Amino acid sequence: MDRTPPPRLLLLCAALLCAPCAVPSAASPRADAEAPADWRLPLDSGPELDAWLRDQAGRPTPFDALPAGARERFLLSLHWGSRGLGSFDPDILADELPQPQIDAILRLFGDAVARHAPRSRAPQARSAGMPPATDGISPLERRYNDFYRSMHERHDASHAAFAARVGERFDALLADAYAAQALRNIDDRHLAMLWNAADQVALLTLQSRHVEALEAVFAESRQRSPDPPSDSHLRTLRNVLLASQRFADARRLTDRHPAALSPLPEFIAPRPAGSAPAHAVWRMSADGSRLTAEPLDLSGTRILVTAGCHFSVDAAADIADDPLLGPAFAEHAAWLMLPPGEEDIDAVRQWNRRFPRAPALMVADRDAWPMPGDWPMPQFHLLRDGRILETVTGWPGGAASQRGALVAMLRRAGLLDAASP
């Protein structure tokens, strides 16, 4: 389960969104109700969830605990796979509910999903049993939900087009809410919504106005609370600063909060930030203390791997141990990860310690490469002079067919001898 699932096409559960009466209001006397026992659980698909919601109309369910707007967003966030629920937005549950109610909702989808329950960040008063702030949807929350919906409508031709569209929707729906006075006039629940919206749009567009919106919410949160900012907020803000190449500001934030933020490497950019060559990467030093920007030569025949998830780690380990693929990848492949801030720098350090012959390179700009900008992982691209000829996708554990597909692709490109086993 992704910690922060990327925007993607997600299933709409029409039974709840189009028929609110199918789920009782948060004023129900059993807001922490367990799932009724007269239905086969877990729910393994969107149609099953729709049918379950229709069947439970008028009865208490775990969804009762979510305010109406949050319930709508949670259902928008569900993405189904062939084996059940594939992803969901954990922040919605963490921001709105105490832990027992989070667990009750996720148990509907099985133990494998429930194990990924986020830790509650709900206010203490609500954890003590108080009902949610409202079961209605305020005008600001409606605008936020409309923006949230746009994040999950993936009909764009490219990642760049998606980022541009989402940025335009943010500007149209929410930009005015980030004025200092407007932020002072809203409650903490709505402030959390604006934090999430600014985080999402800033990482997508890297536009200064969107990064400044996130900084404005951070500043307002600091004004409201005498406590230090949460580790998660600090990491989020630093990631956005890194992704937008505001390295000095990211370092100052790190220096102010050393207990929450790990040390940053030195960024060495021979060219001014933002003027990197088309296929620029950040190469990490062996000790992890420096990241140096440099061009990656795509002339001739090369293998580029888009990496970053645990399946990518499995692939790198299997290929490194493979007597046929290992040497070919060591000579011809580059393992590419997303830019600093979009990819965790500490994860790159760990990768490079484990795979010194297949070091991870962080790209400077994901949209400057011939691969899809949404960066599916892992994908193995065979290139000749910068142009993709073939692609092999995925690395399911123990699948000999995937190894065979890679071997065949490399043989066709002349990177493996045809007589090799």
Phi, psi and omega in degrees: 000130180292142177292314175230090189301135178291157177302138181198172174292124181235152183284131174271125178272090189297331184299327180268319185288322183271343181225079184304334182292348181294338178236126183299162182288168180293351178279000178305144183292346180235071182292342178253030185300142172282163178296135176304145188278351187266039179213142180286120177243154008279164175277121191251001181202165176300313177301322177297318178296316178303314181295321180297317180296320178296319183292329183269006181307129180087354178251155176289140177222164178302334181293343181302332184291337182277132171301158188304316182294319179292323178299318179298315181293320181299317180292327174297331186279347186288131177234124187260141173246187182290342182244022179119204182292124182265327179200160177205167179269106183289335184295327180299312180292317183296323182282334190256333195232150168288165190301316182300325181284326172300311182298321181297320179294312186288336176294340175300333186257008174106162182296325181297324177283317183299332178295341180262020180299131177287160176281134182297137171244013183295149178305149184301324181298321180288324178298334180279000174116359178291148180289163176304161186299324182201149173258000174266180178241114181290163177304319179293319179293326176297318177296319178296318179296323177296320175295316180301319179298319181296332178293338185251013176257094185258081176243014185278154183287337183205167176298321180297319178294321177298313180299319180296317181295315181295321177299319178294320179294319177300312182299321182286323188266325195230347189305321183291343181286350184264003172298147187303315181293321179298320179294322180294337186271359183249162180276175185295327181295315178290328176297322177296322176299315181292328174298312182297318181296315181293322177301312183294313185288325182295318179291333179282311188266330185060020178282142186300324182294329180281323174296320180294330175296318178295318179297325179295319178293320178300315180296318179295320178298321179294325179294329185278334190236134175282348182281156176299153176298152181294152178301321183294321177294320178296317179295319179299311181297318180296320179300319179294319177297319178295314183298328178270011175062030171267067189294322181295319178294321178297323179290321178297319177298318179297317181294329179283338184226061185293336180287334184261336188239130179289156182299145177267149172287167171283134178262119182247109182238104179303329177259158176301147178305136179091355180241029183291155175297166189304315184250063182268145177227159170259117179259127182273140175292162185299328181269001177077011185265350183221144169238121183247128178281133179205157177282149174255122183285120179254015178287156182074204182258124183226158171247125173246129180246123172274120191228171175149332182267177182292334174294328176294321177297317178300317181296315181298320179293315181295318182291321179299327181272354184276123184294339181264308183284326184307304180297323180295318179291322179300328182272325192242349190257151169234129180264114188254136174238167182293166184296161174306134184099320172275327171248145182285125182297322179296326177295325177292319176302313181296317178302312185292329174294323182280326185235070183296337178270357177224060185296146177279135175248128179269124181288153178278328183211112185296333184276359181269004186250159181285350180280164177301138183290342179280357165058058174297146186226140342276149170233140182248112184251129174264122182241148169230117181053043174085359182249132181287127177260318182213159179218137170244131187247133171088165176209071178295138184304128174074013183272104180296334181296327181290319175298318179298322179294321178293315180300315181297318180297316181291327176294317180298331181272357180081014179271348175229145177291137183298335182271356182290150184291000000 
